[in-house]
Amino acid sequence: MTTTRTSTVLIRYFAGARAAAGVAEEHVELASSGSVADALAAALERRGVELARVLPSCSVLLDGIAVHDHAAVVPDGAELDVLPPFAGG
């Protein structure tokens, strides 16, 4: 019998991303080798079209560090912050 290992990731949404997601944060389950892209895809599956409109312009932090390669593996217990562009001065 093969056991599939999973990891739990906390996704936190800020500002416009929070409004689009409809929640401040959520946990998603990924395969143990899941990537940032996998986590975001799981969020999109749950949250739908409003988040899909905002997400392409967002920055993503993985445990507080900006991640530009969405193929990066997300370790178990990691936090992903989804930050839309901020306006102001």
PDB file of N, CA, C and O in Angstrom:
ATOM      1  N   MET A   1       0.847  -1.172   0.000  1.00  0.00           N
ATOM      2  CA  MET A   1       0.000   0.000   0.000  1.00  0.00           C
ATOM      3  C   MET A   1       0.900   1.245   0.000  1.00  0.00           C
ATOM      4  O   MET A   1       1.845   1.339   0.783  1.00  0.00           O
ATOM      5  N   THR A   2       0.597   2.176  -0.871  1.00  0.00           N
ATOM      6  CA  THR A   2       1.360   3.410  -0.970  1.00  0.00           C
ATOM      7  C   THR A   2       0.640   4.521  -0.218  1.00  0.00           C
ATOM      8  O   THR A   2      -0.560   4.730  -0.394  1.00  0.00           O
ATOM      9  N   THR A   3       1.385   5.228   0.619  1.00  0.00           N
ATOM     10  CA  THR A   3       0.816   6.339   1.366  1.00  0.00           C
ATOM     11  C   THR A   3       1.287   7.640   0.737  1.00  0.00           C
ATOM     12  O   THR A   3       2.487   7.854   0.561  1.00  0.00           O
ATOM     13  N   THR A   4       0.361   8.490   0.405  1.00  0.00           N
ATOM     14  CA  THR A   4       0.704   9.785  -0.163  1.00  0.00           C
ATOM     15  C   THR A   4       0.895  10.778   0.966  1.00  0.00           C
ATOM     16  O   THR A   4      -0.001  10.984   1.785  1.00  0.00           O
ATOM     17  N   ARG A   5       2.052  11.383   1.005  1.00  0.00           N
ATOM     18  CA  ARG A   5       2.312  12.383   2.033  1.00  0.00           C
ATOM     19  C   ARG A   5       1.783  13.726   1.576  1.00  0.00           C
ATOM     20  O   ARG A   5       1.858  14.086   0.401  1.00  0.00           O
ATOM     21  N   THR A   6       1.250  14.451   2.533  1.00  0.00           N
ATOM     22  CA  THR A   6       0.736  15.778   2.229  1.00  0.00           C
ATOM     23  C   THR A   6       1.374  16.792   3.159  1.00  0.00           C
ATOM     24  O   THR A   6       1.961  16.447   4.184  1.00  0.00           O
ATOM     25  N   SER A   7       1.243  18.032   2.779  1.00  0.00           N
ATOM     26  CA  SER A   7       1.688  19.130   3.635  1.00  0.00           C
ATOM     27  C   SER A   7       0.557  20.138   3.727  1.00  0.00           C
ATOM     28  O   SER A   7      -0.259  20.268   2.815  1.00  0.00           O
ATOM     29  N   THR A   8       0.525  20.841   4.835  1.00  0.00           N
ATOM     30  CA  THR A   8      -0.474  21.871   5.058  1.00  0.00           C
ATOM     31  C   THR A   8       0.190  23.226   4.947  1.00  0.00           C
ATOM     32  O   THR A   8       1.235  23.471   5.549  1.00  0.00           O
ATOM     33  N   VAL A   9      -0.421  24.102   4.174  1.00  0.00           N
ATOM     34  CA  VAL A   9       0.116  25.436   3.924  1.00  0.00           C
ATOM     35  C   VAL A   9      -0.946  26.463   4.321  1.00  0.00           C
ATOM     36  O   VAL A   9      -2.125  26.297   4.008  1.00  0.00           O
ATOM     37  N   LEU A  10      -0.527  27.512   5.003  1.00  0.00           N
ATOM     38  CA  LEU A  10      -1.422  28.616   5.344  1.00  0.00           C
ATOM     39  C   LEU A  10      -1.263  29.701   4.291  1.00  0.00           C
ATOM     40  O   LEU A  10      -0.161  30.207   4.080  1.00  0.00           O
ATOM     41  N   ILE A  11      -2.353  30.060   3.633  1.00  0.00           N
ATOM     42  CA  ILE A  11      -2.340  31.172   2.681  1.00  0.00           C
ATOM     43  C   ILE A  11      -3.045  32.338   3.344  1.00  0.00           C
ATOM     44  O   ILE A  11      -4.186  32.220   3.789  1.00  0.00           O
ATOM     45  N   ARG A  12      -2.346  33.473   3.407  1.00  0.00           N
ATOM     46  CA  ARG A  12      -2.926  34.699   3.975  1.00  0.00           C
ATOM     47  C   ARG A  12      -3.084  35.714   2.854  1.00  0.00           C
ATOM     48  O   ARG A  12      -2.185  35.906   2.036  1.00  0.00           O
ATOM     49  N   TYR A  13      -4.244  36.361   2.834  1.00  0.00           N
ATOM     50  CA  TYR A  13      -4.568  37.342   1.801  1.00  0.00           C
ATOM     51  C   TYR A  13      -4.588  38.736   2.410  1.00  0.00           C
ATOM     52  O   TYR A  13      -5.040  38.919   3.540  1.00  0.00           O
ATOM     53  N   PHE A  14      -4.099  39.713   1.665  1.00  0.00           N
ATOM     54  CA  PHE A  14      -4.035  41.083   2.144  1.00  0.00           C
ATOM     55  C   PHE A  14      -4.746  42.023   1.172  1.00  0.00           C
ATOM     56  O   PHE A  14      -4.751  41.803  -0.039  1.00  0.00           O
ATOM     57  N   ALA A  15      -5.344  43.073   1.731  1.00  0.00           N
ATOM     58  CA  ALA A  15      -5.977  44.166   0.981  1.00  0.00           C
ATOM     59  C   ALA A  15      -6.936  43.624  -0.081  1.00  0.00           C
ATOM     60  O   ALA A  15      -7.848  42.863   0.244  1.00  0.00           O
ATOM     61  N   GLY A  16      -6.740  44.005  -1.341  1.00  0.00           N
ATOM     62  CA  GLY A  16      -7.638  43.600  -2.416  1.00  0.00           C
ATOM     63  C   GLY A  16      -7.698  42.098  -2.626  1.00  0.00           C
ATOM     64  O   GLY A  16      -8.724  41.570  -3.055  1.00  0.00           O
ATOM     65  N   ALA A  17      -6.610  41.409  -2.330  1.00  0.00           N
ATOM     66  CA  ALA A  17      -6.622  39.947  -2.445  1.00  0.00           C
ATOM     67  C   ALA A  17      -7.554  39.343  -1.397  1.00  0.00           C
ATOM     68  O   ALA A  17      -8.244  38.359  -1.662  1.00  0.00           O
ATOM     69  N   ARG A  18      -7.567  39.937  -0.210  1.00  0.00           N
ATOM     70  CA  ARG A  18      -8.471  39.470   0.850  1.00  0.00           C
ATOM     71  C   ARG A  18      -9.917  39.683   0.419  1.00  0.00           C
ATOM     72  O   ARG A  18     -10.756  38.800   0.595  1.00  0.00           O
ATOM     73  N   ALA A  19     -10.207  40.843  -0.142  1.00  0.00           N
ATOM     74  CA  ALA A  19     -11.570  41.122  -0.600  1.00  0.00           C
ATOM     75  C   ALA A  19     -11.980  40.150  -1.708  1.00  0.00           C
ATOM     76  O   ALA A  19     -13.113  39.669  -1.728  1.00  0.00           O
ATOM     77  N   ALA A  20     -11.064  39.867  -2.620  1.00  0.00           N
ATOM     78  CA  ALA A  20     -11.369  38.963  -3.728  1.00  0.00           C
ATOM     79  C   ALA A  20     -11.545  37.524  -3.252  1.00  0.00           C
ATOM     80  O   ALA A  20     -12.402  36.800  -3.760  1.00  0.00           O
ATOM     81  N   ALA A  21     -10.736  37.108  -2.279  1.00  0.00           N
ATOM     82  CA  ALA A  21     -10.822  35.733  -1.766  1.00  0.00           C
ATOM     83  C   ALA A  21     -12.040  35.544  -0.870  1.00  0.00           C
ATOM     84  O   ALA A  21     -12.601  34.452  -0.782  1.00  0.00           O
ATOM     85  N   GLY A  22     -12.437  36.629  -0.208  1.00  0.00           N
ATOM     86  CA  GLY A  22     -13.567  36.539   0.706  1.00  0.00           C
ATOM     87  C   GLY A  22     -13.198  35.995   2.079  1.00  0.00           C
ATOM     88  O   GLY A  22     -14.067  35.815   2.933  1.00  0.00           O
ATOM     89  N   VAL A  23     -11.920  35.734   2.292  1.00  0.00           N
ATOM     90  CA  VAL A  23     -11.416  35.272   3.589  1.00  0.00           C
ATOM     91  C   VAL A  23     -10.055  35.925   3.829  1.00  0.00           C
ATOM     92  O   VAL A  23      -9.379  36.328   2.883  1.00  0.00           O
ATOM     93  N   ALA A  24      -9.663  36.024   5.080  1.00  0.00           N
ATOM     94  CA  ALA A  24      -8.351  36.578   5.416  1.00  0.00           C
ATOM     95  C   ALA A  24      -7.254  35.536   5.251  1.00  0.00           C
ATOM     96  O   ALA A  24      -6.120  35.859   4.898  1.00  0.00           O
ATOM     97  N   GLU A  25      -7.606  34.289   5.512  1.00  0.00           N
ATOM     98  CA  GLU A  25      -6.618  33.220   5.396  1.00  0.00           C
ATOM     99  C   GLU A  25      -7.316  31.883   5.280  1.00  0.00           C
ATOM    100  O   GLU A  25      -8.495  31.744   5.604  1.00  0.00           O
ATOM    101  N   GLU A  26      -6.561  30.900   4.809  1.00  0.00           N
ATOM    102  CA  GLU A  26      -7.084  29.548   4.713  1.00  0.00           C
ATOM    103  C   GLU A  26      -5.924  28.568   4.653  1.00  0.00           C
ATOM    104  O   GLU A  26      -4.821  28.918   4.233  1.00  0.00           O
ATOM    105  N   HIS A  27      -6.183  27.338   5.075  1.00  0.00           N
ATOM    106  CA  HIS A  27      -5.210  26.267   4.968  1.00  0.00           C
ATOM    107  C   HIS A  27      -5.540  25.435   3.733  1.00  0.00           C
ATOM    108  O   HIS A  27      -6.707  25.167   3.445  1.00  0.00           O
ATOM    109  N   VAL A  28      -4.501  25.032   3.010  1.00  0.00           N
ATOM    110  CA  VAL A  28      -4.683  24.122   1.885  1.00  0.00           C
ATOM    111  C   VAL A  28      -3.756  22.936   2.077  1.00  0.00           C
ATOM    112  O   VAL A  28      -2.672  23.058   2.647  1.00  0.00           O
ATOM    113  N   GLU A  29      -4.202  21.790   1.591  1.00  0.00           N
ATOM    114  CA  GLU A  29      -3.408  20.565   1.629  1.00  0.00           C
ATOM    115  C   GLU A  29      -2.787  20.363   0.254  1.00  0.00           C
ATOM    116  O   GLU A  29      -3.455  20.478  -0.773  1.00  0.00           O
ATOM    117  N   LEU A  30      -1.492  20.058   0.260  1.00  0.00           N
ATOM    118  CA  LEU A  30      -0.763  19.800  -0.978  1.00  0.00           C
ATOM    119  C   LEU A  30      -0.028  18.481  -0.868  1.00  0.00           C
ATOM    120  O   LEU A  30       0.206  17.986   0.234  1.00  0.00           O
ATOM    121  N   ALA A  31       0.338  17.910  -2.007  1.00  0.00           N
ATOM    122  CA  ALA A  31       1.264  16.784  -1.990  1.00  0.00           C
ATOM    123  C   ALA A  31       2.553  17.281  -1.355  1.00  0.00           C
ATOM    124  O   ALA A  31       2.856  18.472  -1.430  1.00  0.00           O
ATOM    125  N   SER A  32       3.308  16.402  -0.739  1.00  0.00           N
ATOM    126  CA  SER A  32       4.502  16.828  -0.008  1.00  0.00           C
ATOM    127  C   SER A  32       5.504  17.569  -0.886  1.00  0.00           C
ATOM    128  O   SER A  32       6.333  18.317  -0.367  1.00  0.00           O
ATOM    129  N   SER A  33       5.449  17.382  -2.184  1.00  0.00           N
ATOM    130  CA  SER A  33       6.340  18.112  -3.092  1.00  0.00           C
ATOM    131  C   SER A  33       5.588  19.225  -3.822  1.00  0.00           C
ATOM    132  O   SER A  33       5.995  19.645  -4.905  1.00  0.00           O
ATOM    133  N   GLY A  34       4.492  19.701  -3.227  1.00  0.00           N
ATOM    134  CA  GLY A  34       3.674  20.737  -3.847  1.00  0.00           C
ATOM    135  C   GLY A  34       4.412  22.055  -3.963  1.00  0.00           C
ATOM    136  O   GLY A  34       5.279  22.377  -3.150  1.00  0.00           O
ATOM    137  N   SER A  35       4.059  22.799  -4.973  1.00  0.00           N
ATOM    138  CA  SER A  35       4.729  24.064  -5.272  1.00  0.00           C
ATOM    139  C   SER A  35       3.844  25.259  -4.917  1.00  0.00           C
ATOM    140  O   SER A  35       2.675  25.110  -4.562  1.00  0.00           O
ATOM    141  N   VAL A  36       4.431  26.431  -5.023  1.00  0.00           N
ATOM    142  CA  VAL A  36       3.669  27.669  -4.860  1.00  0.00           C
ATOM    143  C   VAL A  36       2.517  27.678  -5.852  1.00  0.00           C
ATOM    144  O   VAL A  36       1.393  28.032  -5.495  1.00  0.00           O
ATOM    145  N   ALA A  37       2.785  27.292  -7.094  1.00  0.00           N
ATOM    146  CA  ALA A  37       1.733  27.249  -8.116  1.00  0.00           C
ATOM    147  C   ALA A  37       0.608  26.297  -7.714  1.00  0.00           C
ATOM    148  O   ALA A  37      -0.565  26.594  -7.941  1.00  0.00           O
ATOM    149  N   ASP A  38       0.955  25.160  -7.121  1.00  0.00           N
ATOM    150  CA  ASP A  38      -0.063  24.207  -6.673  1.00  0.00           C
ATOM    151  C   ASP A  38      -0.935  24.812  -5.575  1.00  0.00           C
ATOM    152  O   ASP A  38      -2.156  24.654  -5.583  1.00  0.00           O
ATOM    153  N   ALA A  39      -0.303  25.500  -4.637  1.00  0.00           N
ATOM    154  CA  ALA A  39      -1.046  26.132  -3.543  1.00  0.00           C
ATOM    155  C   ALA A  39      -1.993  27.197  -4.077  1.00  0.00           C
ATOM    156  O   ALA A  39      -3.145  27.284  -3.653  1.00  0.00           O
ATOM    157  N   LEU A  40      -1.498  28.006  -5.009  1.00  0.00           N
ATOM    158  CA  LEU A  40      -2.340  29.057  -5.581  1.00  0.00           C
ATOM    159  C   LEU A  40      -3.478  28.463  -6.407  1.00  0.00           C
ATOM    160  O   LEU A  40      -4.588  28.995  -6.409  1.00  0.00           O
ATOM    161  N   ALA A  41      -3.206  27.360  -7.109  1.00  0.00           N
ATOM    162  CA  ALA A  41      -4.260  26.690  -7.879  1.00  0.00           C
ATOM    163  C   ALA A  41      -5.346  26.151  -6.942  1.00  0.00           C
ATOM    164  O   ALA A  41      -6.534  26.230  -7.257  1.00  0.00           O
ATOM    165  N   ALA A  42      -4.940  25.608  -5.799  1.00  0.00           N
ATOM    166  CA  ALA A  42      -5.921  25.120  -4.824  1.00  0.00           C
ATOM    167  C   ALA A  42      -6.773  26.276  -4.302  1.00  0.00           C
ATOM    168  O   ALA A  42      -7.981  26.131  -4.116  1.00  0.00           O
ATOM    169  N   ALA A  43      -6.143  27.412  -4.069  1.00  0.00           N
ATOM    170  CA  ALA A  43      -6.886  28.596  -3.612  1.00  0.00           C
ATOM    171  C   ALA A  43      -7.861  29.057  -4.681  1.00  0.00           C
ATOM    172  O   ALA A  43      -9.005  29.392  -4.374  1.00  0.00           O
ATOM    173  N   LEU A  44      -7.426  29.079  -5.923  1.00  0.00           N
ATOM    174  CA  LEU A  44      -8.310  29.503  -7.017  1.00  0.00           C
ATOM    175  C   LEU A  44      -9.497  28.556  -7.169  1.00  0.00           C
ATOM    176  O   LEU A  44     -10.614  28.989  -7.452  1.00  0.00           O
ATOM    177  N   GLU A  45      -9.250  27.278  -6.983  1.00  0.00           N
ATOM    178  CA  GLU A  45     -10.338  26.305  -7.085  1.00  0.00           C
ATOM    179  C   GLU A  45     -11.407  26.569  -6.028  1.00  0.00           C
ATOM    180  O   GLU A  45     -12.601  26.414  -6.286  1.00  0.00           O
ATOM    181  N   ARG A  46     -10.974  26.965  -4.853  1.00  0.00           N
ATOM    182  CA  ARG A  46     -11.914  27.257  -3.768  1.00  0.00           C
ATOM    183  C   ARG A  46     -12.567  28.620  -3.907  1.00  0.00           C
ATOM    184  O   ARG A  46     -13.755  28.765  -3.623  1.00  0.00           O
ATOM    185  N   ARG A  47     -11.818  29.616  -4.337  1.00  0.00           N
ATOM    186  CA  ARG A  47     -12.253  31.013  -4.249  1.00  0.00           C
ATOM    187  C   ARG A  47     -12.809  31.567  -5.547  1.00  0.00           C
ATOM    188  O   ARG A  47     -13.573  32.533  -5.512  1.00  0.00           O
ATOM    189  N   GLY A  48     -12.461  31.001  -6.682  1.00  0.00           N
ATOM    190  CA  GLY A  48     -13.107  31.360  -7.927  1.00  0.00           C
ATOM    191  C   GLY A  48     -12.625  32.601  -8.644  1.00  0.00           C
ATOM    192  O   GLY A  48     -11.487  33.048  -8.501  1.00  0.00           O
ATOM    193  N   VAL A  49     -13.558  33.137  -9.429  1.00  0.00           N
ATOM    194  CA  VAL A  49     -13.257  34.137 -10.439  1.00  0.00           C
ATOM    195  C   VAL A  49     -12.740  35.464  -9.866  1.00  0.00           C
ATOM    196  O   VAL A  49     -11.870  36.089 -10.472  1.00  0.00           O
ATOM    197  N   GLU A  50     -13.244  35.894  -8.747  1.00  0.00           N
ATOM    198  CA  GLU A  50     -12.786  37.173  -8.192  1.00  0.00           C
ATOM    199  C   GLU A  50     -11.303  37.114  -7.849  1.00  0.00           C
ATOM    200  O   GLU A  50     -10.554  38.036  -8.170  1.00  0.00           O
ATOM    201  N   LEU A  51     -10.880  36.041  -7.203  1.00  0.00           N
ATOM    202  CA  LEU A  51      -9.460  35.889  -6.888  1.00  0.00           C
ATOM    203  C   LEU A  51      -8.648  35.715  -8.166  1.00  0.00           C
ATOM    204  O   LEU A  51      -7.524  36.207  -8.259  1.00  0.00           O
ATOM    205  N   ALA A  52      -9.206  35.023  -9.145  1.00  0.00           N
ATOM    206  CA  ALA A  52      -8.504  34.818 -10.424  1.00  0.00           C
ATOM    207  C   ALA A  52      -8.200  36.141 -11.116  1.00  0.00           C
ATOM    208  O   ALA A  52      -7.196  36.254 -11.820  1.00  0.00           O
ATOM    209  N   ARG A  53      -9.043  37.129 -10.928  1.00  0.00           N
ATOM    210  CA  ARG A  53      -8.806  38.447 -11.534  1.00  0.00           C
ATOM    211  C   ARG A  53      -7.664  39.192 -10.856  1.00  0.00           C
ATOM    212  O   ARG A  53      -6.927  39.928 -11.512  1.00  0.00           O
ATOM    213  N   VAL A  54      -7.514  39.009  -9.560  1.00  0.00           N
ATOM    214  CA  VAL A  54      -6.536  39.755  -8.769  1.00  0.00           C
ATOM    215  C   VAL A  54      -5.179  39.061  -8.729  1.00  0.00           C
ATOM    216  O   VAL A  54      -4.142  39.725  -8.752  1.00  0.00           O
ATOM    217  N   LEU A  55      -5.177  37.761  -8.669  1.00  0.00           N
ATOM    218  CA  LEU A  55      -3.958  36.997  -8.419  1.00  0.00           C
ATOM    219  C   LEU A  55      -2.801  37.274  -9.382  1.00  0.00           C
ATOM    220  O   LEU A  55      -1.660  37.351  -8.928  1.00  0.00           O
ATOM    221  N   PRO A  56      -3.039  37.427 -10.691  1.00  0.00           N
ATOM    222  CA  PRO A  56      -1.899  37.651 -11.586  1.00  0.00           C
ATOM    223  C   PRO A  56      -1.067  38.904 -11.270  1.00  0.00           C
ATOM    224  O   PRO A  56       0.111  38.963 -11.622  1.00  0.00           O
ATOM    225  N   SER A  57      -1.657  39.884 -10.621  1.00  0.00           N
ATOM    226  CA  SER A  57      -0.906  41.098 -10.302  1.00  0.00           C
ATOM    227  C   SER A  57      -0.312  41.080  -8.895  1.00  0.00           C
ATOM    228  O   SER A  57       0.335  42.042  -8.481  1.00  0.00           O
ATOM    229  N   CYS A  58      -0.527  39.998  -8.167  1.00  0.00           N
ATOM    230  CA  CYS A  58      -0.080  39.919  -6.774  1.00  0.00           C
ATOM    231  C   CYS A  58       1.357  39.435  -6.651  1.00  0.00           C
ATOM    232  O   CYS A  58       1.859  38.687  -7.490  1.00  0.00           O
ATOM    233  N   SER A  59       1.994  39.878  -5.591  1.00  0.00           N
ATOM    234  CA  SER A  59       3.277  39.328  -5.169  1.00  0.00           C
ATOM    235  C   SER A  59       2.989  38.227  -4.166  1.00  0.00           C
ATOM    236  O   SER A  59       1.979  38.255  -3.463  1.00  0.00           O
ATOM    237  N   VAL A  60       3.888  37.257  -4.110  1.00  0.00           N
ATOM    238  CA  VAL A  60       3.722  36.148  -3.178  1.00  0.00           C
ATOM    239  C   VAL A  60       4.983  36.047  -2.323  1.00  0.00           C
ATOM    240  O   VAL A  60       6.104  36.058  -2.832  1.00  0.00           O
ATOM    241  N   LEU A  61       4.773  35.948  -1.017  1.00  0.00           N
ATOM    242  CA  LEU A  61       5.871  35.723  -0.085  1.00  0.00           C
ATOM    243  C   LEU A  61       5.750  34.313   0.453  1.00  0.00           C
ATOM    244  O   LEU A  61       4.662  33.880   0.833  1.00  0.00           O
ATOM    245  N   LEU A  62       6.856  33.599   0.487  1.00  0.00           N
ATOM    246  CA  LEU A  62       6.919  32.265   1.070  1.00  0.00           C
ATOM    247  C   LEU A  62       7.720  32.385   2.354  1.00  0.00           C
ATOM    248  O   LEU A  62       8.927  32.625   2.328  1.00  0.00           O
ATOM    249  N   ASP A  63       7.040  32.217   3.471  1.00  0.00           N
ATOM    250  CA  ASP A  63       7.665  32.404   4.785  1.00  0.00           C
ATOM    251  C   ASP A  63       8.410  33.736   4.876  1.00  0.00           C
ATOM    252  O   ASP A  63       9.522  33.812   5.399  1.00  0.00           O
ATOM    253  N   GLY A  64       7.767  34.786   4.352  1.00  0.00           N
ATOM    254  CA  GLY A  64       8.283  36.140   4.474  1.00  0.00           C
ATOM    255  C   GLY A  64       9.274  36.566   3.409  1.00  0.00           C
ATOM    256  O   GLY A  64       9.766  37.694   3.447  1.00  0.00           O
ATOM    257  N   ILE A  65       9.580  35.692   2.459  1.00  0.00           N
ATOM    258  CA  ILE A  65      10.551  36.008   1.407  1.00  0.00           C
ATOM    259  C   ILE A  65       9.836  35.987   0.060  1.00  0.00           C
ATOM    260  O   ILE A  65       9.118  35.041  -0.262  1.00  0.00           O
ATOM    261  N   ALA A  66      10.045  37.048  -0.721  1.00  0.00           N
ATOM    262  CA  ALA A  66       9.416  37.129  -2.041  1.00  0.00           C
ATOM    263  C   ALA A  66       9.837  35.934  -2.893  1.00  0.00           C
ATOM    264  O   ALA A  66      11.011  35.572  -2.955  1.00  0.00           O
ATOM    265  N   VAL A  67       8.856  35.344  -3.536  1.00  0.00           N
ATOM    266  CA  VAL A  67       9.121  34.200  -4.406  1.00  0.00           C
ATOM    267  C   VAL A  67       8.628  34.547  -5.806  1.00  0.00           C
ATOM    268  O   VAL A  67       7.463  34.892  -6.007  1.00  0.00           O
ATOM    269  N   HIS A  68       9.534  34.447  -6.759  1.00  0.00           N
ATOM    270  CA  HIS A  68       9.198  34.773  -8.150  1.00  0.00           C
ATOM    271  C   HIS A  68       9.012  33.510  -8.988  1.00  0.00           C
ATOM    272  O   HIS A  68       8.349  33.531 -10.026  1.00  0.00           O
ATOM    273  N   ASP A  69       9.600  32.422  -8.528  1.00  0.00           N
ATOM    274  CA  ASP A  69       9.484  31.141  -9.222  1.00  0.00           C
ATOM    275  C   ASP A  69       8.383  30.327  -8.552  1.00  0.00           C
ATOM    276  O   ASP A  69       8.587  29.748  -7.485  1.00  0.00           O
ATOM    277  N   HIS A  70       7.232  30.291  -9.180  1.00  0.00           N
ATOM    278  CA  HIS A  70       6.096  29.600  -8.585  1.00  0.00           C
ATOM    279  C   HIS A  70       6.234  28.084  -8.632  1.00  0.00           C
ATOM    280  O   HIS A  70       5.352  27.362  -8.166  1.00  0.00           O
ATOM    281  N   ALA A  71       7.346  27.596  -9.198  1.00  0.00           N
ATOM    282  CA  ALA A  71       7.643  26.163  -9.160  1.00  0.00           C
ATOM    283  C   ALA A  71       8.338  25.780  -7.851  1.00  0.00           C
ATOM    284  O   ALA A  71       8.572  24.598  -7.598  1.00  0.00           O
ATOM    285  N   ALA A  72       8.667  26.772  -7.021  1.00  0.00           N
ATOM    286  CA  ALA A  72       9.345  26.511  -5.752  1.00  0.00           C
ATOM    287  C   ALA A  72       8.487  25.605  -4.877  1.00  0.00           C
ATOM    288  O   ALA A  72       7.276  25.799  -4.767  1.00  0.00           O
ATOM    289  N   VAL A  73       9.120  24.621  -4.262  1.00  0.00           N
ATOM    290  CA  VAL A  73       8.427  23.682  -3.378  1.00  0.00           C
ATOM    291  C   VAL A  73       8.073  24.390  -2.074  1.00  0.00           C
ATOM    292  O   VAL A  73       8.869  25.149  -1.522  1.00  0.00           O
ATOM    293  N   VAL A  74       6.876  24.125  -1.604  1.00  0.00           N
ATOM    294  CA  VAL A  74       6.383  24.718  -0.358  1.00  0.00           C
ATOM    295  C   VAL A  74       6.480  23.663   0.740  1.00  0.00           C
ATOM    296  O   VAL A  74       5.818  22.628   0.661  1.00  0.00           O
ATOM    297  N   PRO A  75       7.293  23.911   1.760  1.00  0.00           N
ATOM    298  CA  PRO A  75       7.417  22.915   2.833  1.00  0.00           C
ATOM    299  C   PRO A  75       6.178  22.873   3.725  1.00  0.00           C
ATOM    300  O   PRO A  75       5.406  23.830   3.787  1.00  0.00           O
ATOM    301  N   ASP A  76       6.006  21.751   4.407  1.00  0.00           N
ATOM    302  CA  ASP A  76       4.897  21.595   5.333  1.00  0.00           C
ATOM    303  C   ASP A  76       4.955  22.691   6.394  1.00  0.00           C
ATOM    304  O   ASP A  76       6.018  22.988   6.938  1.00  0.00           O
ATOM    305  N   GLY A  77       3.804  23.282   6.679  1.00  0.00           N
ATOM    306  CA  GLY A  77       3.718  24.319   7.695  1.00  0.00           C
ATOM    307  C   GLY A  77       4.101  25.705   7.227  1.00  0.00           C
ATOM    308  O   GLY A  77       4.135  26.644   8.023  1.00  0.00           O
ATOM    309  N   ALA A  78       4.391  25.845   5.940  1.00  0.00           N
ATOM    310  CA  ALA A  78       4.797  27.144   5.399  1.00  0.00           C
ATOM    311  C   ALA A  78       3.622  28.111   5.358  1.00  0.00           C
ATOM    312  O   ALA A  78       2.459  27.712   5.428  1.00  0.00           O
ATOM    313  N   GLU A  79       3.957  29.394   5.243  1.00  0.00           N
ATOM    314  CA  GLU A  79       2.958  30.444   5.066  1.00  0.00           C
ATOM    315  C   GLU A  79       3.204  31.136   3.736  1.00  0.00           C
ATOM    316  O   GLU A  79       4.332  31.510   3.415  1.00  0.00           O
ATOM    317  N   LEU A  80       2.146  31.300   2.973  1.00  0.00           N
ATOM    318  CA  LEU A  80       2.189  32.074   1.735  1.00  0.00           C
ATOM    319  C   LEU A  80       1.359  33.325   1.953  1.00  0.00           C
ATOM    320  O   LEU A  80       0.194  33.248   2.345  1.00  0.00           O
ATOM    321  N   ASP A  81       1.959  34.472   1.698  1.00  0.00           N
ATOM    322  CA  ASP A  81       1.238  35.741   1.774  1.00  0.00           C
ATOM    323  C   ASP A  81       0.979  36.220   0.360  1.00  0.00           C
ATOM    324  O   ASP A  81       1.895  36.266  -0.461  1.00  0.00           O
ATOM    325  N   VAL A  82      -0.255  36.574   0.072  1.00  0.00           N
ATOM    326  CA  VAL A  82      -0.658  37.067  -1.242  1.00  0.00           C
ATOM    327  C   VAL A  82      -0.922  38.563  -1.101  1.00  0.00           C
ATOM    328  O   VAL A  82      -1.850  38.991  -0.414  1.00  0.00           O
ATOM    329  N   LEU A  83      -0.074  39.344  -1.774  1.00  0.00           N
ATOM    330  CA  LEU A  83      -0.102  40.807  -1.640  1.00  0.00           C
ATOM    331  C   LEU A  83      -0.367  41.470  -2.981  1.00  0.00           C
ATOM    332  O   LEU A  83       0.442  41.350  -3.900  1.00  0.00           O
ATOM    333  N   PRO A  84      -1.479  42.163  -3.104  1.00  0.00           N
ATOM    334  CA  PRO A  84      -1.730  42.903  -4.343  1.00  0.00           C
ATOM    335  C   PRO A  84      -0.844  44.148  -4.380  1.00  0.00           C
ATOM    336  O   PRO A  84      -0.282  44.541  -3.358  1.00  0.00           O
ATOM    337  N   PRO A  85      -0.721  44.765  -5.549  1.00  0.00           N
ATOM    338  CA  PRO A  85       0.044  46.019  -5.605  1.00  0.00           C
ATOM    339  C   PRO A  85      -0.603  47.058  -4.705  1.00  0.00           C
ATOM    340  O   PRO A  85      -1.827  47.174  -4.652  1.00  0.00           O
ATOM    341  N   PHE A  86       0.211  47.795  -4.013  1.00  0.00           N
ATOM    342  CA  PHE A  86      -0.294  48.834  -3.115  1.00  0.00           C
ATOM    343  C   PHE A  86      -0.176  50.190  -3.777  1.00  0.00           C
ATOM    344  O   PHE A  86       0.781  50.453  -4.505  1.00  0.00           O
ATOM    345  N   ALA A  87      -1.136  51.038  -3.528  1.00  0.00           N
ATOM    346  CA  ALA A  87      -1.124  52.412  -4.049  1.00  0.00           C
ATOM    347  C   ALA A  87      -0.840  53.351  -2.883  1.00  0.00           C
ATOM    348  O   ALA A  87      -0.964  52.978  -1.717  1.00  0.00           O
ATOM    349  N   GLY A  88      -0.473  54.524  -3.211  1.00  0.00           N
ATOM    350  CA  GLY A  88      -0.241  55.521  -2.148  1.00  0.00           C
ATOM    351  C   GLY A  88       1.174  56.031  -2.183  1.00  0.00           C
ATOM    352  O   GLY A  88       1.960  55.700  -3.071  1.00  0.00           O
ATOM    353  N   GLY A  89       1.476  56.832  -1.210  1.00  0.00           N
ATOM    354  CA  GLY A  89       2.821  57.392  -1.237  1.00  0.00           C
ATOM    355  C   GLY A  89       3.319  57.764   0.107  1.00  0.00           C
ATOM    356  O   GLY A  89       4.443  58.250   0.236  1.00  0.00           O
TER     357      GLY A  89
END
